[in-house]
Amino acid sequence: MQLRLNHISKSFDSQQVLTDVSLGLETVHTLALIGPSGGGKSTLLRIIGGLEYPAAGSVELDGQAVRFDEAGLLRHRRTIGTVFQAFNLFPHLTALQNITLPLERVHGRPAAEAEAIARQLLARFRLEAHAHQRPAALSGGQRQRIAIARAISIKPRLLLFDEPTSALDPEMTAEVLDVIRELREEGRDFILVTHEMGFAHRIADHVALLANGRIVEAGPPQQVLDQPTTPQTREFLAKVLKY
């Protein structure tokens, strides 16, 4: 993944969420976005994924500028797989249908092909027995694994994870992190917003800490997490690693 964020700013009403965010990465597979709640991580992730418009600035992915117009965003979104903290599954559809629906409606796959892809992914994530169950009948870990299966079913060039374990208990968190680790070992490119510092250290090539809408520090995990250079980074890590 080659990623360039150029002077991105974003506000909602009178609240400034991102201010002049810039970052340039070459040949990085995994970027972890960390920092205090409300620092702008999720908003930045959504802008990269084409789910929010920046008020100013630009995004380039693999040498290609993201066009923030209707046609450009439609093409961009079709190449990105996104996993949200609240799963975002369709509650009235089965696990199988949650995967096949976007394949058919958005990506134009024939129904039989979409079902074959979905069943293969459900089997991979040990969910085939739950193919015909709706999300309400599943555990949080199972729902998030279905969301991940849906995200990779489209063969995206980039995966985005927005705090995928924040709604899960420790056992289910481990289930989901194992899946993300497997995807990393396959060489997939992704950006991960997380509060799991140990996991970020093990899995990320690059870590960026956002606070108050700005990138405070960025670099390899050995630098940012082990030898932080800014007071804000040291203060944040002291709090999250205290217990």
C-alpha positions, -999 to 999 in steps of 0.1 A, spaced: 0 0 0 11 35 -9 -8 61 10 -6 99 9 -27 122 31 -23 158 21 -34 185 45 -67 170 54 -91 190 75 -127 181 86 -153 197 108 -188 188 118 -209 220 123 -186 241 145 -164 213 158 -130 208 142 -123 171 140 -92 170 118 -67 198 112 -41 198 84 -34 160 87 -6 149 64 11 115 61 31 98 34 37 60 34 55 39 8 51 1 6 34 -3 40 10 -33 45 -5 -23 79 -11 11 94 -24 13 129 -41 45 140 -40 50 178 -48 78 202 -73 91 227 -111 89 220 -123 118 200 -89 124 184 -102 120 149 -91 84 141 -125 71 129 -132 103 108 -98 100 91 -105 63 84 -139 71 69 -123 98 47 -97 73 34 -126 49 27 -146 75 9 -174 75 35 -168 111 45 -157 142 25 -127 162 37 -133 200 40 -98 204 27 -70 183 15 -66 151 -6 -61 114 -4 -39 93 -27 -39 55 -26 -14 35 -46 -6 66 -67 -42 74 -75 -60 104 -62 -94 97 -46 -120 118 -63 -145 131 -39 -174 134 -63 -203 109 -67 -189 89 -95 -154 88 -82 -165 78 -47 -187 50 -60 -157 35 -78 -134 40 -48 -158 24 -23 -161 -7 -45 -124 -14 -39 -124 -9 -1 -136 -34 25 -147 -18 58 -153 -34 91 -170 -13 118 -170 -16 156 -208 -21 156 -207 -49 129 -232 -30 106 -248 -63 96 -284 -63 81 -305 -76 111 -332 -90 89 -308 -111 67 -290 -143 75 -253 -145 78 -251 -159 43 -273 -132 29 -253 -105 46 -223 -116 24 -242 -123 -8 -263 -91 -10 -234 -67 -17 -218 -91 -40 -249 -93 -61 -263 -58 -58 -231 -37 -57 -206 -59 -76 -229 -76 -101 -220 -112 -92 -245 -139 -103 -264 -153 -73 -248 -188 -76 -213 -173 -77 -221 -150 -48 -234 -178 -27 -203 -200 -35 -180 -172 -24 -200 -166 8 -201 -203 18 -164 -206 12 -157 -177 36 -181 -189 62 -163 -222 62 -130 -205 64 -141 -186 95 -158 -217 111 -193 -202 106 -208 -226 81 -232 -239 108 -246 -204 113 -251 -196 76 -289 -194 80 -290 -176 113 -297 -139 117 -272 -116 135 -293 -114 167 -288 -152 172 -250 -149 170 -223 -139 195 -205 -106 190 -174 -125 178 -194 -144 153 -210 -113 140 -177 -95 136 -162 -125 117 -192 -123 93 -185 -86 89 -149 -94 80 -160 -122 56 -183 -97 39 -154 -71 37 -130 -95 20 -156 -112 -2 -152 -83 -27 -114 -89 -30 -107 -53 -19 -73 -36 -25 -75 -22 10 -93 -32 43 -103 -7 69 -109 -18 105 -126 8 128 -120 -5 164 -133 -40 154 -130 -54 190 -143 -25 211 -178 -40 215 -164 -75 224 -154 -93 256 -118 -106 259 -125 -141 245 -144 -127 215 -117 -101 211 -91 -128 208 -112 -146 181 -114 -115 159 -77 -105 164 -67 -140 153 -86 -135 121 -70 -101 115 -36 -115 121 -43 -143 96 -52 -116 70 -20 -98 78 0 -130 73 -16 -134 39 -1 -100 29 -33 -80 27 -31 -43 31 -52 -27 58 -56 3 82 -66 -5 117 -80 19 143 -74 2 177 -69 6 214 -51 -28 215 -15 -15 219 1 -50 221 -17 -61 189 -8 -29 171 29 -34 181 29 -70 167 10 -64 135 17 -29 122 44 -17 99 36 19 108 18 36 137 3 71 137 -10 87 169 -38 112 165 -48 136 192 -70 167 190 -74 162 152 -37 161 144 -10 135 139 12 139 169 37 112 161 42 86 134 67 59 126 75 22 131 59 6 162 93 2 178 97 40 177 62 52 185 53 26 211 86 18 226 105 51 223 79 79 219 94 113 213 65 136 221 49 143 255 14 136 242 24 102 230 41 93 263 11 106 282 -13 86 261 7 53 264 12 58 301 -26 59 305 -35 30 283 -7 7 295 -11 16 332 -31 -15 341 
